[in-house]
Amino acid sequence: MDKISQETPDLTQENIAKIAALFPDAVTEAMDADGKVTLAVDFDALRDDLSGEVVDGPRERYQFTWPGKREAKLEARRPIKKTMRPCPEKSKDWDTTENLYIEGDNLEALKIMRETYAGKVKLIYIDPPYNTGHDFVYDDDFSKTRAEYDAESGEYDEEGGRLVANPESNGRFHSDWCSMMYPRLMLARDLLSDDGAIFISIDDNEEQNLLKIGNELFGSGNYVGKLYVQVNPRGRNLDRYIAKTIEPVLIWVKNYTCGNSLNLIPKDSRMLSEYDRKDDKGSYRAIGLRNRNQSFNPQTRPNLYFPLWISPADGSVALEKDEAHSVERLPLAADGTPTCWTWSKSKIQSENNYLFGEPCGNEWRVYRKDYLEEGSAAFTMAKSLQADAEFNNDYGKKRIKELFGSNVMSFPKPPALMNRILEIGSSKDSLVMDFFSGSATMADAVMSLNAADGGKRRFIMVQLPEVVDEATEAGKEGYTTICNVGEERIRRAGEKIRAEVDEASRQLELGAEPKPVPDIGFRVLRVDESCFKDEYAAPGQYEQAALDLFTDNSAEDALPLDLLFQVLPAFRIEYSAKIVEREIGGKACFDVNGGQLIACFDEDVDTVALEAIAKERPLYAVFRDACFSNDAAVANLEELFKTFSPDTIRKVI
């Protein structure tokens, strides 16, 4: 029976294994820092395998680097002994919700989640620190003592996580920011689904560095572009020379060749007003059939240059002149320059009912009907300039004041902007993530959009529990951390959405179907130390397998639910899984996702209990080392499962 590792995966060893599959001669063995034999890459052999055109040594090459980049890469791959501890007392609708709110350092959270959520997240949005010289960046050097750190910056949060001031006087001003972002984006890339996309808000201070980091990690070929969001139409007063009104949102997709990474968005009222004509098929707009791009002309597209004939009586269009169709029209620009048609003769013949001619001044023109309800006519590509009034930052403050009665958060994003990003980057059943959650505007937007379109999007918010200054509005209201504010915002927004849905249902016409209330709950998890004692994973700790089985290696403060959440990643089971506490064979057990996993961490588990669990035929079964009542239970465990559920994968912790 296999043991469950208490560390996140070692990504370096995973990468070496991939190299070994392609170039087995380039992988060898070496001693690590602890004296253990481990796999390593023989780079000389790998260079030989990759031919003679390797960029090596002092040769110049195009690259983007900074002091600390190598360590930033190592940090992303370095395993940690951390877990997600469940906090049902802080949660809302714990048993039924599929949303998550995670308190803790987002780098650690991403490492823990990678094992379970790799390739599952459709949309990631983040609003990281802009590095203005006045904000804080995460300090990923966890080797400092608190005394050393206090001497360095004097900032510590209540969970012991570090936030470091990054003033422009710091000689590593940009380097520190790059080192903070690189490992987080490196891990975020692994979480994206093949049709996934990441949207990142930023400003001028680090826009160029972010673009280079993103292109390196996601691939320049997967870079889509920028949304220029008008967040302050009046312009910023603190700017010099030019008052900035916009902030960019940079977009990458996981796979540019995937056709459904990003969506068209609904046309606005101005665009819809263009569909001002109507016939038996419905509303339509008239689009000129002539190609207005003069680079398309009789020389470049000779097959699209030909005369059309219009009936003055009914406006019908034909390819040949006849008694009814007597008005000739060639694809000529206003100045007489020949261009061409956008449709070929065969398309004109097969879809002739879409064409019509009508007089315009002293001439006739040919148009095609573009029906609103046909195909994707009601949708359009998102424009690079996003200037809707509700994208103004004032609307972010307005929503906070609406929910709390005061401005308890600084610079919250406007919900309408989050809604637009969801429209572009998500589908109705998408998993959405924001690992710089702040005031949790994205969670609010997910619930609101689900209420509007009946979607079942789920969210994962991650936020460091930064301490709130007592002098701020949030501090005066009694909130101690940003997480407290974010969680309360989700609660209040959810209840407001519920009330709005209920009110709309009361006003429905007789026989109309009411909209369901979306999932407005969330499970709170906290990044914490492992639920297992340090000595569990120490090399050579256990000399005998028998002793190992009877060692209680769980931490003193670890509850059974804590143990369950620590083992879920080993089975690739999401933290939103349905969990039912059951008694099986007289012992307390957790039944996860209706039999996908049965976990028993009770004491004195005997043969009777093991047989009852095996008869449930779960896909996975997990037990605690110290739970077995006697030698017979241990000896019979494998035989019982072979008899009653041979396909069950059994593990111990």
C-alpha positions in Angstrom: 0.0 0.0 0.0 1.5 3.3 -1.1 2.4 6.3 1.1 1.1 9.7 0.2 3.9 12.3 -0.3 3.6 15.3 2.0 5.4 17.6 -0.4 4.2 19.3 -3.5 5.8 17.8 -6.6 9.4 18.5 -7.4 9.0 20.2 -10.8 12.7 20.0 -11.6 12.6 16.2 -11.4 9.4 16.3 -13.5 11.3 18.3 -16.2 14.3 16.0 -16.0 11.9 13.0 -16.6 10.6 14.7 -19.7 14.2 15.3 -21.0 15.0 11.6 -20.2 12.1 10.5 -22.4 13.5 12.4 -25.4 17.3 12.2 -24.7 18.0 9.3 -22.3 21.8 9.7 -22.7 21.5 13.3 -21.4 20.3 12.2 -17.9 22.7 10.9 -15.3 22.9 10.6 -11.5 24.3 13.1 -9.0 24.4 13.8 -5.3 22.0 16.5 -4.1 22.6 18.8 -1.1 21.4 16.2 1.4 23.7 13.5 0.0 20.9 11.6 -1.8 21.4 10.2 -5.3 19.0 11.9 -7.7 18.6 12.3 -11.4 20.4 15.2 -13.1 20.9 16.6 -16.6 24.3 16.1 -18.3 24.2 19.4 -20.2 27.2 18.6 -22.3 25.5 15.5 -23.6 22.3 17.4 -24.2 24.2 20.0 -26.2 25.6 17.2 -28.3 22.1 15.9 -28.9 20.9 19.3 -30.0 23.5 19.7 -32.7 26.2 22.2 -33.2 24.1 25.3 -33.3 23.7 25.7 -29.5 24.0 29.2 -28.1 26.6 28.7 -25.4 29.3 30.5 -23.5 29.9 34.2 -24.0 28.1 34.3 -27.4 25.7 37.2 -27.7 22.0 36.3 -27.9 18.7 38.0 -27.5 17.4 37.5 -24.0 15.4 39.2 -21.2 17.0 38.8 -17.8 17.5 40.6 -14.5 19.4 39.9 -11.3 17.6 37.1 -9.5 15.9 35.5 -12.6 17.6 32.1 -12.1 16.4 32.0 -8.4 12.9 33.0 -9.5 12.8 30.0 -11.8 14.1 27.7 -9.1 11.5 29.1 -6.6 8.6 28.0 -8.9 10.0 24.5 -9.1 10.9 24.2 -5.4 8.6 21.8 -3.5 7.0 22.9 -0.2 5.5 21.1 2.8 2.3 23.1 3.0 -1.4 22.2 2.8 -4.8 23.8 2.5 -6.6 23.8 5.9 -10.4 24.1 5.6 -12.2 26.8 7.6 -15.9 25.9 7.6 -16.6 28.5 10.3 -15.6 31.3 7.8 -17.3 29.7 4.8 -20.8 30.2 3.4 -22.8 27.1 2.2 -19.9 24.9 2.9 -21.6 21.6 2.0 -23.0 22.8 -1.4 -20.8 25.5 -2.8 -18.2 24.9 -5.5 -16.4 28.3 -5.0 -13.2 28.7 -3.1 -11.6 31.6 -1.2 -8.0 30.9 -0.2 -6.1 32.8 2.4 -2.3 32.8 2.1 0.7 33.5 -0.1 -0.4 33.0 -3.7 2.9 31.4 -4.7 2.4 28.7 -2.1 -1.3 28.3 -3.0 -0.4 27.9 -6.7 2.2 25.2 -5.9 -0.3 23.3 -3.8 -3.1 23.6 -6.4 -1.0 22.7 -9.4 -1.3 19.0 -8.6 -5.1 19.1 -8.7 -6.0 22.0 -11.0 -3.4 21.7 -13.8 -5.1 22.2 -17.1 -8.5 23.0 -15.5 -8.7 26.8 -15.2 -10.4 28.5 -18.2 -9.8 32.1 -17.2 -7.2 33.7 -14.9 -7.5 37.4 -14.1 -5.0 39.2 -11.8 -4.4 42.7 -10.8 -0.9 42.5 -9.3 1.0 45.3 -7.5 1.8 48.0 -10.1 5.2 48.7 -8.5 4.6 52.4 -8.3 7.3 52.9 -5.7 4.7 53.1 -3.0 3.1 49.7 -3.0 4.5 46.4 -1.7 5.7 43.3 -3.4 5.8 39.7 -2.0 9.1 38.7 -0.6 9.8 35.1 -1.5 13.0 34.8 0.5 11.7 32.8 3.4 15.2 32.2 4.9 15.2 35.4 6.9 14.4 35.4 10.6 11.7 37.7 11.8 14.3 39.8 13.5 16.3 40.1 10.3 13.2 41.0 8.4 12.0 43.6 10.9 15.3 45.2 10.6 15.0 45.3 6.9 11.5 46.7 6.4 9.4 46.5 9.5 6.4 44.9 7.7 4.8 41.6 8.8 1.3 40.3 8.5 -0.5 38.4 11.2 0.1 35.1 9.4 3.9 35.7 9.3 3.9 36.4 5.6 6.1 39.2 4.4 5.3 42.2 2.4 8.3 44.3 1.3 8.3 48.0 0.5 9.7 48.5 -3.0 10.6 52.2 -3.3 12.3 53.5 -6.5 15.4 54.1 -4.4 15.8 50.3 -4.2 18.5 49.4 -6.7 16.6 46.3 -7.5 13.3 48.2 -8.1 12.3 46.4 -11.3 14.3 43.2 -10.6 12.3 42.5 -7.3 9.0 43.0 -9.1 10.1 40.6 -11.9 11.3 38.0 -9.4 8.0 38.3 -7.6 5.9 37.8 -10.8 7.9 35.2 -12.7 7.3 32.1 -10.5 3.7 32.9 -10.0 3.0 33.3 -13.7 5.1 30.2 -14.4 2.8 28.1 -12.2 -0.3 29.9 -13.5 0.6 28.7 -17.0 0.3 25.1 -15.8 -3.2 25.7 -14.4 -4.7 27.0 -17.6 -6.8 24.7 -19.7 -5.8 24.2 -23.4 -8.5 26.8 -24.3 -7.6 29.0 -21.3 -6.6 32.6 -21.2 -5.0 35.0 -18.7 -5.8 38.7 -18.4 -3.4 40.9 -16.4 -4.1 44.5 -15.3 -1.0 46.7 -15.1 0.2 50.3 -15.7 3.2 52.0 -17.3 5.7 51.1 -14.5 6.0 47.4 -15.3 4.0 47.0 -18.6 7.0 46.3 -20.7 8.6 43.9 -18.2 5.3 42.1 -17.9 5.0 41.8 -21.6 8.4 40.2 -21.8 7.8 37.8 -18.9 4.4 36.8 -20.4 5.8 36.2 -23.8 8.6 34.1 -22.4 6.3 32.0 -20.2 3.2 31.8 -22.4 4.9 32.2 -25.7 4.9 35.3 -27.9 2.8 33.4 -30.4 0.1 33.1 -27.7 0.0 36.9 -27.0 -3.3 38.3 -28.1 -3.0 42.0 -27.3 -4.2 44.6 -24.9 -7.4 46.0 -23.7 -7.0 49.7 -23.1 -9.5 50.4 -20.3 -10.6 54.0 -19.7 -10.6 53.9 -15.9 -10.3 57.6 -15.3 -11.9 59.8 -18.1 -10.8 63.0 -16.3 -7.1 62.0 -16.2 -4.9 61.4 -13.2 -3.9 64.6 -11.3 -0.6 63.3 -10.2 0.7 62.7 -13.7 3.2 65.1 -15.3 2.8 66.4 -18.9 0.1 63.9 -19.9 -2.8 62.9 -17.7 -3.4 59.2 -18.1 -6.9 58.0 -18.6 -6.4 54.4 -19.4 -4.8 51.2 -18.0 -3.9 48.2 -20.1 -5.0 44.7 -19.6 -2.6 42.3 -21.3 -4.0 39.0 -22.7 -2.3 35.7 -23.5 -4.0 32.4 -24.4 -2.7 29.0 -23.6 -2.9 27.9 -27.2 -3.4 30.4 -30.0 -4.5 27.8 -32.4 -7.4 26.8 -30.2 -10.5 28.3 -31.8 -12.5 28.9 -28.7 -10.0 30.5 -26.3 -11.8 33.9 -26.4 -15.4 34.8 -27.2 -17.2 37.3 -29.2 -19.2 39.7 -27.0 -22.8 40.9 -27.4 -23.1 44.0 -29.5 -24.0 47.2 -27.6 -27.2 49.2 -28.1 -25.5 51.5 -30.7 -24.4 48.5 -32.8 -27.9 46.9 -32.5 -29.5 50.1 -33.6 -27.9 49.5 -37.0 -30.3 46.5 -37.6 -33.1 49.0 -38.5 -34.7 47.0 -41.3 -37.1 44.1 -41.2 -38.6 41.5 -43.5 -40.2 38.1 -43.0 -36.9 36.6 -41.7 -36.4 39.3 -39.0 -34.3 42.4 -38.3 -31.3 43.0 -40.5 -28.8 45.7 -41.5 -27.7 46.5 -45.1 -24.0 46.0 -45.8 -22.5 47.1 -49.2 -21.4 44.2 -51.3 -18.5 46.1 -52.8 -15.1 45.6 -51.1 -14.0 49.0 -50.0 -10.3 47.9 -49.7 -8.9 49.1 -53.0 -6.0 46.6 -52.8 -8.7 44.1 -53.8 -9.3 45.0 -57.5 -9.5 43.4 -61.0 -5.8 42.8 -61.0 -5.5 41.1 -57.6 -9.0 39.4 -57.6 -10.1 39.1 -61.3 -12.7 36.5 -60.4 -14.5 39.0 -58.2 -14.8 41.8 -60.8 -17.9 41.4 -62.9 -21.2 43.3 -63.5 -24.4 42.8 -61.6 -27.9 43.6 -62.8 -30.6 45.2 -60.7 -34.3 45.3 -61.2 -35.6 48.8 -60.8 -39.1 47.4 -60.0 -38.3 45.2 -56.9 -34.5 45.7 -56.3 -33.7 42.0 -57.0 -30.1 41.3 -58.2 -29.0 39.0 -61.1 -25.8 37.9 -62.7 -27.2 38.3 -66.2 -29.1 41.1 -67.9 -32.7 40.3 -68.7 -36.0 42.1 -69.3 -36.5 42.7 -65.5 -32.9 43.3 -64.5 -31.8 46.2 -66.7 -29.6 48.4 -64.4 -25.9 47.5 -64.6 -23.7 48.0 -61.6 -19.9 47.4 -61.4 -17.9 47.4 -58.2 -16.5 51.0 -58.6 -15.4 53.4 -55.9 -17.0 56.8 -55.7 -14.2 58.2 -57.8 -14.6 55.5 -60.4 -11.7 53.3 -59.3 -12.4 49.6 -60.0 -12.5 47.4 -56.9 -14.3 44.1 -56.6 -17.3 42.3 -55.0 -17.0 40.5 -51.6 -19.0 37.5 -53.0 -18.1 35.2 -55.9 -20.6 34.4 -58.7 -21.3 31.0 -57.1 -22.2 32.5 -53.7 -24.3 35.2 -55.4 -26.2 32.5 -57.2 -26.7 30.2 -54.1 -27.6 33.0 -51.7 -29.3 35.5 -54.0 -32.2 36.0 -51.6 -29.8 38.0 -49.3 -29.0 40.6 -52.0 -30.9 43.6 -53.0 -30.3 46.9 -54.9 -31.5 50.3 -54.1 -30.9 53.8 -55.4 -28.4 56.1 -53.6 -28.3 59.6 -55.1 -27.9 59.3 -58.9 -26.8 55.6 -58.9 -27.8 52.2 -57.7 -25.9 50.2 -55.1 -25.9 46.5 -54.2 -26.3 45.4 -50.6 -26.5 42.1 -48.6 -28.8 41.5 -45.7 -27.0 40.8 -42.4 -29.7 39.3 -40.1 -29.4 39.9 -36.3 -30.6 36.5 -35.3 -28.5 34.6 -37.8 -25.1 33.1 -36.9 -23.0 35.4 -34.8 -24.4 38.6 -36.1 -25.5 39.7 -32.6 -21.9 39.4 -31.4 -18.7 41.2 -32.2 -15.0 41.1 -31.3 -14.0 43.0 -28.2 -12.4 46.3 -29.2 -8.9 47.2 -27.9 -10.3 50.4 -26.5 -12.8 49.7 -23.7 -14.4 53.1 -22.8 -17.8 52.2 -21.4 -18.7 54.6 -18.6 -19.1 51.7 -16.1 -15.4 50.8 -16.5 -14.6 54.0 -14.6 -12.8 53.2 -11.3 -15.6 55.3 -9.6 -18.0 52.4 -10.2 -15.7 50.1 -8.3 -16.0 52.4 -5.3 -19.7 52.7 -5.9 -20.2 49.0 -5.6 -18.2 48.8 -2.4 -20.1 51.6 -0.8 -23.4 50.0 -2.0 -22.4 46.8 -0.2 -20.7 48.2 2.9 -22.0 51.7 3.3 -18.5 53.1 3.2 -15.3 52.9 1.1 -13.6 50.0 3.0 -11.3 49.2 0.1 -8.9 51.3 -1.9 -9.0 51.2 -5.7 -11.4 48.3 -6.2 -11.9 47.3 -9.8 -15.3 48.1 -11.4 -17.6 45.0 -11.6 -18.5 45.9 -15.2 -14.9 45.5 -16.3 -14.7 42.0 -14.6 -18.0 41.2 -16.4 -16.5 42.2 -19.7 -13.4 40.0 -19.1 -15.7 37.1 -18.2 -17.7 37.6 -21.4 -14.5 37.5 -23.4 -12.6 34.7 -21.6 -15.1 32.4 -20.0 -18.0 30.1 -20.9 -21.0 29.3 -18.7 -19.4 26.4 -16.9 -15.8 27.8 -16.6 -13.5 27.8 -13.6 -12.3 31.3 -13.0 -9.3 32.3 -10.9 -7.9 35.5 -9.4 -4.8 35.0 -7.2 -4.4 38.7 -6.4 -8.0 38.9 -5.3 -8.0 42.1 -3.3 -11.6 43.2 -2.7 -12.9 40.1 -4.6 -14.5 42.0 -7.4 -14.1 39.0 -9.7 -16.0 36.8 -7.3 -18.8 39.4 -7.3 -18.8 39.5 -11.1 -18.9 35.7 -11.5 -22.0 35.4 -9.2 -23.7 38.4 -11.0 -23.1 37.0 -14.5 -24.3 33.5 -13.4 -27.5 35.1 -12.2 -27.9 37.0 -15.5 -27.3 34.2 -17.9 -28.0 31.0 -15.9 -24.3 30.0 -15.9 -22.5 27.8 -13.5 -19.1 29.4 -13.5 -17.0 28.7 -10.4 -14.4 31.0 -8.8 -11.1 30.6 -6.9 -9.9 33.7 -5.1 -6.5 33.8 -3.5 -5.4 36.6 -1.2 -2.6 37.2 1.2 -4.0 38.1 4.6 -2.5 41.6 4.7 -3.1 43.5 7.9 -5.5 46.4 7.6 -4.4 49.7 9.0 -6.7 50.6 12.0 -6.9 54.2 10.7 -8.5 53.2 7.4 -12.2 52.8 6.8 -11.9 49.1 6.9 -10.0 49.2 10.1 -12.5 51.5 11.7 -15.3 49.0 10.7 -13.4 46.2 12.6 -11.8 44.4 9.7 -8.3 43.1 10.5 -7.1 41.7 7.2 -7.9 42.2 3.5 -9.2 38.6 3.5 -11.8 39.6 6.1 -13.0 42.4 3.7 -13.0 40.1 0.6 -14.9 37.3 2.3 -17.5 39.8 3.7 -17.8 41.4 0.2 -18.7 38.0 -1.3 -21.3 37.3 1.4 -23.0 40.7 1.0 -22.8 40.6 -2.8 -24.3 37.1 -2.8 -27.2 38.1 -0.6 -27.9 41.1 -2.8 -27.9 39.0 -5.9 -30.2 36.5 -4.2 -32.6 39.3 -3.3 -32.5 40.7 -6.9 -33.2 37.2 -8.4 -36.1 36.6 -5.9 -37.6 40.1 -6.7 -37.4 39.4 -10.5 -39.1 36.0 -10.0 -42.0 37.7 -8.1 -42.6 40.0 -11.1 -42.7 37.3 -13.8 -45.6 37.0 -16.0 -47.9 34.0 -15.4 -46.2 30.8 -16.7 -42.8 32.3 -17.1 -39.8 30.3 -15.8 -38.1 31.9 -12.8 -34.3 32.2 -12.8 -32.4 30.1 -10.2 -30.3 31.7 -7.6 -26.7 31.0 -8.5 -24.1 29.5 -6.2 -23.4 32.4 -3.8 -21.4 30.4 -1.3 -17.6 29.8 -0.9 -15.3 27.5 1.0 -12.5 29.3 2.9 -9.2 27.5 2.9 -6.0 28.6 4.5 -2.5 27.9 3.3 -0.8 26.4 6.4 1.9 24.1 7.6 1.5 20.4 6.8 -0.8 18.3 8.9 2.0 15.9 9.4 5.0 16.1 11.7 8.3 17.2 10.2 9.9 13.9 10.9 7.5 12.1 8.7 9.4 13.0 5.6 12.9 12.9 7.1 15.3 10.6 5.3 15.8 7.3 7.2 13.2 8.2 9.8 11.7 4.7 9.8 13.8 1.6 9.7 11.0 -0.9 9.8 7.8 -1.0 7.9 5.9 -2.4 10.9 7.0 0.5 13.1 6.0 2.9 10.3 2.4 1.6 10.3 1.9 2.2 14.0 3.5 5.7 14.1 1.0 8.6 14.6 2.6 11.1 12.3 -0.2 13.7 12.3 0.3 17.1 13.9 -1.4 17.6 17.3 -3.7 20.3 15.9 -4.7 18.4 12.8 -8.4 17.6 12.7 -9.8 14.8 10.5 -11.1 17.3 8.0 -7.7 18.9 7.8 -6.2 15.5 7.0 -8.7 14.9 4.3 -7.9 18.2 2.6 -4.2 17.4 2.7 -4.7 14.1 0.9 -7.2 15.4 -1.8 -4.4 16.6 -4.2 -2.9 13.1 -4.2 -6.0 11.8 -5.9 -6.5 14.9 -8.1 -9.7 15.7 -6.3 -10.8 19.3 -6.3 -11.2 21.2 -3.0 -14.8 21.9 -4.0 -15.6 18.2 -3.8 -18.9 17.0 -2.2 -18.0 15.6 1.2 -20.3 13.5 3.4 -19.4 12.3 6.8 -20.6 8.7 7.2 -20.2 5.9 9.7 -19.0 2.7 7.9 -18.4 -0.4 9.9 -18.8 1.5 13.1 -16.0 4.0 12.2 -16.2 7.7 11.1 -15.4 8.1 7.5 -15.5 10.8 4.8 -17.3 9.9 1.5 -16.0 12.2 -1.2 -18.0 12.7 -4.4 -20.3 9.8 -3.9 -17.7 7.0 -3.5 -14.8 8.4 -5.5 -12.8 8.4 -2.3 -13.4 7.0 1.2 -11.1 8.3 3.9 -11.0 6.8 7.4 -8.9 8.5 10.0 -10.7 7.1 13.0 -8.9 5.0 15.7 -8.9 1.3 16.3 -10.0 0.4 12.7 -10.5 -3.3 12.7 -11.1 -6.0 10.1 -14.9 -5.5 10.4 -14.6 -1.8 9.5 -12.1 -2.5 6.7 -14.4 -5.1 5.1 -17.3 -2.7 5.3 -15.3 0.0 3.5 -14.0 -2.4 0.9 -17.6 -3.4 0.2 -18.4 0.2 -0.7 -16.1 -0.3 -3.7 -14.6 3.3 -3.8 -12.2 4.3 -6.5 -9.7 5.4 -3.8 -9.4 4.5 -0.1 -7.0 6.2 2.3 -6.2 5.5 6.0 -4.0 7.0 8.7 -0.9 5.1 9.9 -2.1 4.9 13.4 -5.7 4.0 12.8 -5.3 0.2 12.7 -6.4 -1.6 15.8 -4.0 -4.6 15.6 -1.7 -6.6 13.4 -4.6 -8.6 12.0 -6.2 -5.4 10.5 -3.0 -4.4 8.8 -2.4 -7.9 7.5 -5.9 -8.3 6.2 -6.3 -4.9 4.6 -4.9 -5.9 1.3 -6.7 -9.3 1.2 -10.0 -7.7 2.0 -9.8 -5.2 -0.8 -8.5 -7.8 -3.2 -11.6 -9.8 -2.3 -14.3 -7.1 -2.3 -12.9 -4.2 -4.3 -9.7 -5.2 -6.2 -9.7 -2.0 -8.4 -9.7 0.3 -5.4 -6.4 2.2 -5.1 -5.3 2.1 -1.4 -3.0 4.6 0.3 -1.9 5.5 3.8 -0.7 8.7 5.4 
